[in-house]
Amino acid sequence: MSKSVVVVSGKVFDKATAKPIASAKVVIVTNNVLKEATTNAQGYFMASFSAASWFRICKITVSAQEYQKQTRFVSLPPWKSQIIANFRLNDITIPSLEISAPLEGQEIFTSPTIKISYHDYGSGINFSSLKIFANDTDLTQYTVESNSQEAVCTVPKESPLAEGAATLYAQIKDSSGNFAEDTLAVTVVSEVNYYLQMGKEALLNRNILSSHRYLAQALEAEPENPEANFYFAITRLGFFPWLMKQSYIYCRIWVL
């Protein structure tokens, strides 16, 4: 029985993006002869072996992490000694996605910064598919891609979130259409009210310096807020030792 050398080669692509798939496993079986190959960084593979010279059928199976396995049968007439077989694999694995900031249950201001982390080992992330919501408010338009694995959404002060309980929701797809989503619950609070309350509490505890800092942040958030301006003035009195007691008394009268 005569034999001849058969060469099987080809390239493995991602079906959605046509990007080469490296490290894909290629198993070739013909006439009970088995050969294995692995694709290189450009997606190419090649294997050669001796096989019977009569009409042959090659079974070629390609598999790769994140992708759907694919098998093809290719005939090789006796007068041919080379098979070229290219494969396009479907990415069937969903990407990873996480709302990395804020944290679950955290209080956030009405103009928060939200961070989204994502990754995909297969066809790759389709950034244009990213969607971010706070309850029914679409925040996608305020989102920019900071790098290939993270996006940052900064809600402008001109379009603040409503105060109260809120659910943050994010969704993203890879280039093959597989999607991932994540949600978390937060509480939206007014920035000026938060710092104003913290400033009042610090005043009641006679911590003039901390109160001064908190109230300065309240004024930065809302410079014309009359209540923040009033208590900020009291903290300034407190920096004079002989007025410390009076500022505390004023605080007790007005806060209580």
BALOBA-1460 file (C-alpha; in Angstrom, 3 decimals):
// residues 256
<rec num="1" residu="m" x="0.000" y="0.000" z="0.000"/>
<rec num="2" residu="s" x="1.613" y="3.241" z="-1.117"/>
<rec num="3" residu="k" x="1.508" y="6.356" z="1.004"/>
<rec num="4" residu="s" x="2.038" y="10.024" z="0.365"/>
<rec num="5" residu="v" x="2.680" y="13.096" z="2.471"/>
<rec num="6" residu="v" x="-0.407" y="15.183" z="3.116"/>
<rec num="7" residu="v" x="-0.149" y="18.808" z="4.251"/>
<rec num="8" residu="v" x="-3.124" y="20.452" z="5.935"/>
<rec num="9" residu="s" x="-2.978" y="24.197" z="6.552"/>
<rec num="10" residu="g" x="-5.280" y="27.155" z="7.025"/>
<rec num="11" residu="k" x="-6.217" y="30.086" z="9.188"/>
<rec num="12" residu="v" x="-8.686" y="30.477" z="12.057"/>
<rec num="13" residu="f" x="-10.655" y="33.749" z="12.326"/>
<rec num="14" residu="d" x="-13.182" y="35.299" z="14.650"/>
<rec num="15" residu="k" x="-16.423" y="35.248" z="12.671"/>
<rec num="16" residu="a" x="-17.669" y="38.647" z="13.840"/>
<rec num="17" residu="t" x="-14.473" y="40.653" z="13.494"/>
<rec num="18" residu="a" x="-12.278" y="38.573" z="11.137"/>
<rec num="19" residu="k" x="-9.476" y="38.879" z="13.692"/>
<rec num="20" residu="p" x="-7.093" y="35.898" z="13.802"/>
<rec num="21" residu="i" x="-7.498" y="33.539" z="16.741"/>
<rec num="22" residu="a" x="-4.211" y="32.510" z="18.314"/>
<rec num="23" residu="s" x="-3.669" y="29.281" z="20.286"/>
<rec num="24" residu="a" x="-6.660" y="27.524" z="18.727"/>
<rec num="25" residu="k" x="-6.376" y="23.735" z="18.787"/>
<rec num="26" residu="v" x="-6.655" y="21.943" z="15.443"/>
<rec num="27" residu="v" x="-7.201" y="18.159" z="15.346"/>
<rec num="28" residu="i" x="-6.907" y="16.411" z="11.971"/>
<rec num="29" residu="v" x="-7.953" y="12.790" z="11.446"/>
<rec num="30" residu="t" x="-7.699" y="10.835" z="8.195"/>
<rec num="31" residu="n" x="-7.558" y="7.060" z="7.693"/>
<rec num="32" residu="n" x="-7.074" y="6.567" z="11.437"/>
<rec num="33" residu="v" x="-4.083" y="8.901" z="11.453"/>
<rec num="34" residu="l" x="-4.376" y="11.773" z="13.944"/>
<rec num="35" residu="k" x="-2.384" y="14.973" z="13.939"/>
<rec num="36" residu="e" x="-2.684" y="18.073" z="16.113"/>
<rec num="37" residu="a" x="-1.623" y="21.655" z="15.515"/>
<rec num="38" residu="t" x="-1.972" y="25.025" z="17.254"/>
<rec num="39" residu="t" x="-2.554" y="28.336" z="15.530"/>
<rec num="40" residu="n" x="0.125" y="31.007" z="15.821"/>
<rec num="41" residu="a" x="-0.373" y="34.698" z="16.632"/>
<rec num="42" residu="q" x="-1.636" y="35.305" z="13.085"/>
<rec num="43" residu="g" x="-4.126" y="32.435" z="13.322"/>
<rec num="44" residu="y" x="-2.259" y="30.092" z="10.945"/>
<rec num="45" residu="f" x="-1.799" y="26.353" z="11.429"/>
<rec num="46" residu="m" x="-0.124" y="23.562" z="9.482"/>
<rec num="47" residu="a" x="0.309" y="19.816" z="9.926"/>
<rec num="48" residu="s" x="1.771" y="17.127" z="7.683"/>
<rec num="49" residu="f" x="1.616" y="13.337" z="7.836"/>
<rec num="50" residu="s" x="1.762" y="10.225" z="5.697"/>
<rec num="51" residu="a" x="-1.519" y="8.800" z="4.498"/>
<rec num="52" residu="a" x="-2.756" y="6.187" z="2.057"/>
<rec num="53" residu="s" x="-2.636" y="7.321" z="-1.542"/>
<rec num="54" residu="w" x="-6.228" y="6.471" z="-2.400"/>
<rec num="55" residu="f" x="-9.180" y="8.816" z="-2.011"/>
<rec num="56" residu="r" x="-9.077" y="10.269" z="1.510"/>
<rec num="57" residu="i" x="-11.449" y="12.138" z="3.811"/>
<rec num="58" residu="c" x="-9.982" y="14.472" z="6.411"/>
<rec num="59" residu="k" x="-11.909" y="15.357" z="9.535"/>
<rec num="60" residu="i" x="-10.704" y="18.716" z="10.874"/>
<rec num="61" residu="t" x="-11.901" y="19.967" z="14.264"/>
<rec num="62" residu="v" x="-10.993" y="23.431" z="15.553"/>
<rec num="63" residu="s" x="-11.587" y="24.625" z="19.114"/>
<rec num="64" residu="a" x="-10.566" y="27.704" z="21.085"/>
<rec num="65" residu="q" x="-11.364" y="29.143" z="24.484"/>
<rec num="66" residu="e" x="-14.512" y="31.314" z="24.393"/>
<rec num="67" residu="y" x="-15.478" y="29.941" z="20.955"/>
<rec num="68" residu="q" x="-17.839" y="27.322" z="19.592"/>
<rec num="69" residu="k" x="-16.089" y="24.189" z="18.340"/>
<rec num="70" residu="q" x="-16.291" y="23.613" z="14.597"/>
<rec num="71" residu="t" x="-15.771" y="20.408" z="12.586"/>
<rec num="72" residu="r" x="-15.388" y="20.066" z="8.846"/>
<rec num="73" residu="f" x="-14.916" y="17.080" z="6.525"/>
<rec num="74" residu="v" x="-12.674" y="17.698" z="3.522"/>
<rec num="75" residu="s" x="-12.036" y="15.248" z="0.686"/>
<rec num="76" residu="l" x="-8.557" y="14.832" z="-0.762"/>
<rec num="77" residu="p" x="-8.318" y="13.058" z="-4.147"/>
<rec num="78" residu="p" x="-5.225" y="10.892" z="-4.782"/>
<rec num="79" residu="w" x="-3.687" y="13.456" z="-7.127"/>
<rec num="80" residu="k" x="-3.653" y="16.158" z="-4.428"/>
<rec num="81" residu="s" x="-1.369" y="16.346" z="-1.427"/>
<rec num="82" residu="q" x="-2.451" y="19.611" z="0.169"/>
<rec num="83" residu="i" x="-5.586" y="20.809" z="1.928"/>
<rec num="84" residu="i" x="-6.241" y="24.458" z="2.739"/>
<rec num="85" residu="a" x="-9.063" y="24.931" z="5.218"/>
<rec num="86" residu="n" x="-9.964" y="28.250" z="6.831"/>
<rec num="87" residu="f" x="-12.322" y="28.450" z="9.800"/>
<rec num="88" residu="r" x="-14.480" y="31.247" z="11.200"/>
<rec num="89" residu="l" x="-15.500" y="30.543" z="14.788"/>
<rec num="90" residu="n" x="-18.424" y="31.983" z="16.728"/>
<rec num="91" residu="d" x="-17.678" y="33.648" z="20.057"/>
<rec num="92" residu="i" x="-20.300" y="32.175" z="22.403"/>
<rec num="93" residu="t" x="-19.052" y="33.485" z="25.770"/>
<rec num="94" residu="i" x="-20.518" y="36.570" z="27.427"/>
<rec num="95" residu="p" x="-18.089" y="39.349" z="28.394"/>
<rec num="96" residu="s" x="-17.412" y="40.318" z="32.001"/>
<rec num="97" residu="l" x="-18.963" y="43.549" z="33.297"/>
<rec num="98" residu="e" x="-19.019" y="45.267" z="36.688"/>
<rec num="99" residu="i" x="-20.122" y="48.621" z="38.053"/>
<rec num="100" residu="s" x="-16.906" y="49.188" z="40.006"/>
<rec num="101" residu="a" x="-17.869" y="52.545" z="41.551"/>
<rec num="102" residu="p" x="-19.886" y="53.446" z="43.528"/>
<rec num="103" residu="l" x="-20.356" y="50.435" z="45.792"/>
<rec num="104" residu="e" x="-23.575" y="48.604" z="46.610"/>
<rec num="105" residu="g" x="-25.651" y="50.538" z="49.163"/>
<rec num="106" residu="q" x="-23.440" y="53.621" z="49.044"/>
<rec num="107" residu="e" x="-24.713" y="57.199" z="49.198"/>
<rec num="108" residu="i" x="-23.873" y="59.197" z="46.081"/>
<rec num="109" residu="f" x="-24.390" y="62.831" z="45.148"/>
<rec num="110" residu="t" x="-26.794" y="64.017" z="42.479"/>
<rec num="111" residu="s" x="-23.907" y="64.509" z="40.024"/>
<rec num="112" residu="p" x="-21.866" y="61.358" z="40.624"/>
<rec num="113" residu="t" x="-19.037" y="59.675" z="38.769"/>
<rec num="114" residu="i" x="-19.814" y="56.073" z="37.840"/>
<rec num="115" residu="k" x="-17.103" y="53.637" z="36.744"/>
<rec num="116" residu="i" x="-17.723" y="50.553" z="34.620"/>
<rec num="117" residu="s" x="-15.159" y="47.759" z="34.199"/>
<rec num="118" residu="y" x="-15.426" y="45.190" z="31.400"/>
<rec num="119" residu="h" x="-13.413" y="42.618" z="29.473"/>
<rec num="120" residu="d" x="-13.855" y="40.028" z="26.750"/>
<rec num="121" residu="y" x="-11.387" y="37.305" z="25.744"/>
<rec num="122" residu="g" x="-13.131" y="36.397" z="22.505"/>
<rec num="123" residu="s" x="-14.323" y="38.749" z="19.781"/>
<rec num="124" residu="g" x="-13.677" y="41.833" z="21.917"/>
<rec num="125" residu="i" x="-15.824" y="44.507" z="23.549"/>
<rec num="126" residu="n" x="-18.118" y="46.644" z="21.411"/>
<rec num="127" residu="f" x="-17.879" y="49.918" z="23.352"/>
<rec num="128" residu="s" x="-20.655" y="51.571" z="21.338"/>
<rec num="129" residu="s" x="-23.105" y="49.044" z="22.824"/>
<rec num="130" residu="l" x="-22.528" y="50.247" z="26.407"/>
<rec num="131" residu="k" x="-25.648" y="51.508" z="28.187"/>
<rec num="132" residu="i" x="-25.858" y="53.036" z="31.672"/>
<rec num="133" residu="f" x="-29.051" y="53.948" z="33.527"/>
<rec num="134" residu="a" x="-30.005" y="55.320" z="36.937"/>
<rec num="135" residu="n" x="-33.581" y="54.115" z="37.372"/>
<rec num="136" residu="d" x="-35.180" y="55.267" z="34.093"/>
<rec num="137" residu="t" x="-32.630" y="58.006" z="33.389"/>
<rec num="138" residu="d" x="-30.295" y="57.200" z="30.509"/>
<rec num="139" residu="l" x="-26.739" y="58.253" z="31.425"/>
<rec num="140" residu="t" x="-25.011" y="56.744" z="28.389"/>
<rec num="141" residu="q" x="-24.430" y="60.136" z="26.755"/>
<rec num="142" residu="y" x="-22.219" y="61.198" z="29.679"/>
<rec num="143" residu="t" x="-19.949" y="58.166" z="29.352"/>
<rec num="144" residu="v" x="-16.446" y="58.080" z="27.881"/>
<rec num="145" residu="e" x="-14.033" y="55.189" z="27.457"/>
<rec num="146" residu="s" x="-11.028" y="55.804" z="29.707"/>
<rec num="147" residu="n" x="-9.166" y="52.711" z="28.462"/>
<rec num="148" residu="s" x="-9.888" y="49.381" z="26.768"/>
<rec num="149" residu="q" x="-11.292" y="47.901" z="29.990"/>
<rec num="150" residu="e" x="-13.023" y="50.797" z="31.743"/>
<rec num="151" residu="a" x="-15.508" y="53.572" z="31.070"/>
<rec num="152" residu="v" x="-16.332" y="56.583" z="33.226"/>
<rec num="153" residu="c" x="-19.736" y="58.253" z="33.403"/>
<rec num="154" residu="t" x="-19.823" y="61.738" z="34.944"/>
<rec num="155" residu="v" x="-23.296" y="63.161" z="35.457"/>
<rec num="156" residu="p" x="-23.218" y="66.951" z="34.934"/>
<rec num="157" residu="k" x="-24.577" y="69.312" z="37.579"/>
<rec num="158" residu="e" x="-26.921" y="70.712" z="34.941"/>
<rec num="159" residu="s" x="-28.693" y="67.328" z="34.781"/>
<rec num="160" residu="p" x="-28.635" y="66.020" z="38.367"/>
<rec num="161" residu="l" x="-30.126" y="62.726" z="39.459"/>
<rec num="162" residu="a" x="-33.274" y="62.765" z="41.553"/>
<rec num="163" residu="e" x="-32.689" y="62.303" z="45.276"/>
<rec num="164" residu="g" x="-33.708" y="59.028" z="46.880"/>
<rec num="165" residu="a" x="-33.229" y="55.324" z="46.232"/>
<rec num="166" residu="a" x="-31.833" y="54.470" z="42.805"/>
<rec num="167" residu="t" x="-30.759" y="51.406" z="40.865"/>
<rec num="168" residu="l" x="-27.731" y="51.741" z="38.620"/>
<rec num="169" residu="y" x="-27.786" y="49.476" z="35.565"/>
<rec num="170" residu="a" x="-25.089" y="48.800" z="32.973"/>
<rec num="171" residu="q" x="-25.038" y="46.591" z="29.889"/>
<rec num="172" residu="i" x="-22.402" y="45.914" z="27.248"/>
<rec num="173" residu="k" x="-21.989" y="43.537" z="24.299"/>
<rec num="174" residu="d" x="-19.019" y="41.939" z="22.652"/>
<rec num="175" residu="s" x="-18.532" y="42.092" z="18.894"/>
<rec num="176" residu="s" x="-20.472" y="38.834" z="18.484"/>
<rec num="177" residu="g" x="-23.546" y="40.210" z="20.256"/>
<rec num="178" residu="n" x="-23.136" y="38.359" z="23.568"/>
<rec num="179" residu="f" x="-24.130" y="40.755" z="26.338"/>
<rec num="180" residu="a" x="-23.455" y="41.149" z="30.044"/>
<rec num="181" residu="e" x="-25.215" y="43.337" z="32.598"/>
<rec num="182" residu="d" x="-24.808" y="44.492" z="36.180"/>
<rec num="183" residu="t" x="-26.963" y="46.379" z="38.690"/>
<rec num="184" residu="l" x="-26.525" y="47.840" z="42.152"/>
<rec num="185" residu="a" x="-28.614" y="49.887" z="44.566"/>
<rec num="186" residu="v" x="-27.534" y="53.305" z="45.855"/>
<rec num="187" residu="t" x="-29.073" y="56.304" z="47.572"/>
<rec num="188" residu="v" x="-28.826" y="59.683" z="45.869"/>
<rec num="189" residu="v" x="-28.370" y="62.634" z="48.234"/>
<rec num="190" residu="s" x="-27.939" y="66.368" z="47.758"/>
<rec num="191" residu="e" x="-24.280" y="67.348" z="47.972"/>
<rec num="192" residu="v" x="-24.960" y="70.665" z="49.690"/>
<rec num="193" residu="n" x="-27.366" y="69.097" z="52.206"/>
<rec num="194" residu="y" x="-24.897" y="66.310" z="52.984"/>
<rec num="195" residu="y" x="-22.004" y="68.663" z="53.737"/>
<rec num="196" residu="l" x="-24.311" y="71.085" z="55.555"/>
<rec num="197" residu="q" x="-25.513" y="68.324" z="57.876"/>
<rec num="198" residu="m" x="-21.964" y="67.094" z="58.473"/>
<rec num="199" residu="g" x="-20.905" y="70.672" z="59.237"/>
<rec num="200" residu="k" x="-23.732" y="71.135" z="61.737"/>
<rec num="201" residu="e" x="-22.896" y="67.893" z="63.523"/>
<rec num="202" residu="a" x="-19.240" y="68.883" z="63.770"/>
<rec num="203" residu="l" x="-20.267" y="72.245" z="65.234"/>
<rec num="204" residu="l" x="-22.440" y="70.574" z="67.850"/>
<rec num="205" residu="n" x="-19.415" y="68.483" z="68.813"/>
<rec num="206" residu="r" x="-17.317" y="71.679" z="69.055"/>
<rec num="207" residu="n" x="-15.084" y="70.546" z="66.182"/>
<rec num="208" residu="i" x="-14.792" y="73.954" z="64.556"/>
<rec num="209" residu="l" x="-12.066" y="73.004" z="62.072"/>
<rec num="210" residu="s" x="-13.934" y="69.982" z="60.667"/>
<rec num="211" residu="s" x="-17.168" y="71.951" z="60.553"/>
<rec num="212" residu="h" x="-15.416" y="74.733" z="58.653"/>
<rec num="213" residu="r" x="-14.156" y="72.256" z="56.036"/>
<rec num="214" residu="y" x="-17.547" y="70.597" z="55.569"/>
<rec num="215" residu="l" x="-19.352" y="73.915" z="55.233"/>
<rec num="216" residu="a" x="-16.764" y="75.152" z="52.757"/>
<rec num="217" residu="q" x="-17.588" y="72.094" z="50.621"/>
<rec num="218" residu="a" x="-21.297" y="72.873" z="50.965"/>
<rec num="219" residu="l" x="-20.654" y="76.393" z="49.693"/>
<rec num="220" residu="e" x="-18.565" y="75.046" z="46.837"/>
<rec num="221" residu="a" x="-21.531" y="72.925" z="45.795"/>
<rec num="222" residu="e" x="-24.004" y="75.808" z="46.185"/>
<rec num="223" residu="p" x="-22.317" y="79.192" z="46.829"/>
<rec num="224" residu="e" x="-25.568" y="81.094" z="47.396"/>
<rec num="225" residu="n" x="-27.038" y="78.693" z="49.955"/>
<rec num="226" residu="p" x="-28.061" y="80.972" z="52.877"/>
<rec num="227" residu="e" x="-27.950" y="78.263" z="55.552"/>
<rec num="228" residu="a" x="-24.461" y="77.140" z="54.556"/>
<rec num="229" residu="n" x="-23.285" y="80.758" z="54.512"/>
<rec num="230" residu="f" x="-24.715" y="81.356" z="57.990"/>
<rec num="231" residu="y" x="-23.041" y="78.367" z="59.640"/>
<rec num="232" residu="f" x="-19.820" y="78.992" z="57.745"/>
<rec num="233" residu="a" x="-19.758" y="82.464" z="59.322"/>
<rec num="234" residu="i" x="-20.216" y="80.909" z="62.767"/>
<rec num="235" residu="t" x="-17.245" y="78.584" z="62.216"/>
<rec num="236" residu="r" x="-15.103" y="81.567" z="61.282"/>
<rec num="237" residu="l" x="-15.960" y="83.140" z="64.638"/>
<rec num="238" residu="g" x="-14.848" y="79.940" z="66.303"/>
<rec num="239" residu="f" x="-11.260" y="80.401" z="65.142"/>
<rec num="240" residu="f" x="-10.924" y="83.184" z="67.732"/>
<rec num="241" residu="p" x="-10.463" y="81.566" z="71.171"/>
<rec num="242" residu="w" x="-12.492" y="84.209" z="73.004"/>
<rec num="243" residu="l" x="-15.414" y="83.607" z="70.617"/>
<rec num="244" residu="m" x="-15.292" y="79.799" z="70.701"/>
<rec num="245" residu="k" x="-17.944" y="79.535" z="73.397"/>
<rec num="246" residu="q" x="-20.216" y="82.085" z="71.709"/>
<rec num="247" residu="s" x="-20.032" y="80.290" z="68.353"/>
<rec num="248" residu="y" x="-20.972" y="77.029" z="70.042"/>
<rec num="249" residu="i" x="-23.924" y="78.750" z="71.779"/>
<rec num="250" residu="y" x="-25.079" y="80.214" z="68.456"/>
<rec num="251" residu="c" x="-24.840" y="76.762" z="66.974"/>
<rec num="252" residu="r" x="-26.956" y="75.202" z="69.730"/>
<rec num="253" residu="i" x="-29.611" y="77.879" z="69.335"/>
<rec num="254" residu="w" x="-29.881" y="77.682" z="65.550"/>
<rec num="255" residu="v" x="-29.336" y="73.975" z="64.980"/>
<rec num="256" residu="l" x="-31.681" y="72.870" z="67.722"/>
